[in-house]
């Protein structure tokens, strides 16, 4: 079983963990209704995807 030769200090641990952060998801503007939406997904507001109405919404 592998055992570390010596203790890993706090600085090394914190430097490694510095990239473990949560980032906001990128959003795009819907070309139909101009509301923010996730890319490659149907717009929740108008129901359009790539210019086609995929989900019929009550307007």
N, C-alpha and C positions, 0 to 999 in steps of 0.2 A: 504494500500500500504506500502510495506516495505521501511523504510528509514534508512540509516546508522546512528549509534549513533554519530560517529565522523569521521573526515576526514582520509582517507587512505593516508599515507605519500608517498613521491616519492620513498623512499628506498623499500617499500613493493611492489609498483607498478612495479618498475624496476626489482626487484628480480623475480616477477611473469612473466614478459615479457622476461626474459633472455633466456627462453627455446623456444621462438617463433622465431626460426631462420630457414633459408632455408638450407637444406643439399643437397649435390650433390647426384644424383641417382647412385646406385650401378650398375656397368657394369661387364660383363663377357666377356671372350674371345671366339669368335666363333671357334668351333673345326675344321671347314672346311678351312676358310680363315684367321683365327687368327686376326681379327679386333675386336675392342670392340663393344659390342651390349648390349641391355637391356635384362635382363633375361626373359624367357618365351615368347620371341618374335622372329619372323622370322628375320634373318640377312638381312640388307638392301643391303649389298655388294654382297653376293653370292646367297641369296634366300633360304638357307637351314634352316630347323628346325628339331631338333632331328635326324639328319642324312638323312632326306628326302628332296628332292628338292620340295619346295612348290611353289615358284615363279620362273618362267623362266626369267633369266636375260641375256642380251646380253654381251658376254665375248669376 
